[in-house]
Amino acid sequence: MALGFIKKIFSFGKKEVEEVPADKPLAELDQLSTPEQLYEDTTAQEALNVPAETIPAEAEPVVEEQDAFEETAVEPELLQDIEPVVVEQTEIISPPVDEFIEATDEMESPMGEAAIEPVAIPAPEAPAPEVEEAPEPIIAPKPSKVTVSKTVEEKQVEVPIVAEPAVRLSWFERLRKGLFRSSQQLGDSIGSIFTRRKLDEDTLQDLEDVLIQADLGMETAIRITGALSATRYGKDISTEEVRTIMAAEIEKVLGPVAKPLELDLSHKPHVILVVGVNGTGKTTTIGKLAAKLTAGGLNVMLAAGDTFRAAAIEQLHIWGKRTGAPVVSSKLGADAAGLAFDAWKQAKEAGSDVLIIDTAGRLQNRAELMDELAKIVRVLGKNDPEAPHTVLQTLDATTGQNALNQVEIFKNIAGVNGLVMTKLDGTARGGILVAISAKHKLPVYFIGVGEQVEDLEPFAASDFAKAIAGVA
Ligand SMILES: Nc1nc2c(ncn2[C@@H]2O[C@H](COP(=O)(O)OP(=O)(O)OP(=O)(O)O)[C@@H](O)[C@H]2O)c(=O)[nH]1
């Protein structure tokens, strides 16, 4: 209902956007999205067990003026001093993407890879970040709150977003397809337990083990075996019956966290800070989300707060062009908190409804990087005491159990108040979302089941529970 509401309210508030040839940005994005190219520097993810001390301390990009953003020191005069130097859009985009990737690969990153000084892109002297395309302010009256749940394919989009596949699957079909490996593995294991066996202590114990191995978590495993035991103990039971009860119990766990993202537009801009470990899908999710919001008629501004990687800045610019959202960015290595502060001012001046801020990926066990994230949150609060209003954490479903710990730490440091689980397509570990929901009880706003713009959907507990349990 809220989707239609957005559509109605904002259908006449759309801004004109520069037409972007569909093939070029897509080709560029595809290049950027190739893991071997783009995420070489983020393979540090796999090094979750690598002690921080093995990573050279000098790998940190140094911004001399950083201290100006400490808790009590953010005064307007000081901020003038630390405003990040602008990199014009053309200077970021004009070199071929390959060069960016090369530069990024060679550049010393906060994760400790081999490094060069971040001088590949010259910094012009302009004093403040600039917005590529200032949006026309929306003149229509707006509600103070909107609920974001519109699917991209439901509305008219003026900017070509993706080439339409030959056959369009429904959302549920895509979800089922995405979770096929998770549900198949679970189904096979359940099938092997319940072939010609009554429900007894042994089968219950075997089932509990299978559910835990499927990353569903101890709490949910006990819940499912308890429900089965309560009604079917000592009786023959089919795999289908087990799956049905499992789906029902999983839905009970997921129901309370499956909430739509609500934007409080009495804050202008409503600030969404996107955080998470490297490569979990922050930038991609921002692009997908921006597409939904702009399609709903909201004025969205993006901020390239991942100031460590040229490719990340470039990737956000491409999403900005595809979605018609202006992008605020600065030079490589600039202070991310300063960039966030300036982006808020730009969004305020432009009358943006929503400001979505990208951040550099960081491992949750890198204390100094987590401190930097806390600083971004603090600095945003200088502009608007309630900002950031939404702190979204992206979680990579393929990570498995480590995601539980990631949420714990990001929640404590950055005040995460909503989750997006990405890469549920093709993983056998989709069950982790159930364990996270049971433990952290944070709203899960969206799930990602692919790299395309339409592959982000509001999280629906029933659909997810059925898909993972393999129930039709
Ligand atoms: N299969 C699949 N791939 C995804 C999904 N979401 C993101 N990706 C891919 O995951 C990779 C990393 O995505 P990014 O959005 O760049 O991740 P990030 O968190 O911004 O990365 P860093 O800036 O390095 O921290 C890209 O290749 C994306 O296309 C998803 O839901 N499914």
The ligand as an ORCA input file, in Angstrom:
! r2SCAN-3c Opt
* xyz 0 1
  N      25.678    -12.206     -6.236
  C      25.549    -11.037     -5.622
  N      26.548    -10.160     -5.673
  C      26.390     -8.979     -5.027
  C      25.234     -8.651     -4.298
  N      25.413     -7.417     -3.765
  C      26.637     -7.009     -4.151
  N      27.240     -7.946     -4.919
  C      28.558     -7.923     -5.539
  O      29.510     -7.949     -4.499
  C      30.668     -7.243     -4.893
  C      30.987     -6.208     -3.834
  O      29.956     -5.265     -3.827
  P      30.184     -3.753     -3.387
  O      28.877     -3.095     -3.412
  O      31.265     -3.129     -4.171
  O      30.685     -3.978     -1.913
  P      31.230     -2.894     -0.876
  O      30.776     -3.331      0.451
  O      30.850     -1.529     -1.296
  O      32.775     -3.105     -1.036
  P      33.984     -2.267     -0.353
  O      33.857     -0.871     -0.829
  O      35.202     -2.950     -0.848
  O      33.855     -2.413      1.109
  C      30.359     -6.649     -6.254
  O      30.872     -7.511     -7.225
  C      28.853     -6.658     -6.305
  O      28.355     -6.721     -7.613
  C      24.182     -9.630     -4.257
  O      23.119     -9.461     -3.635
  N      24.403    -10.803     -4.933
*
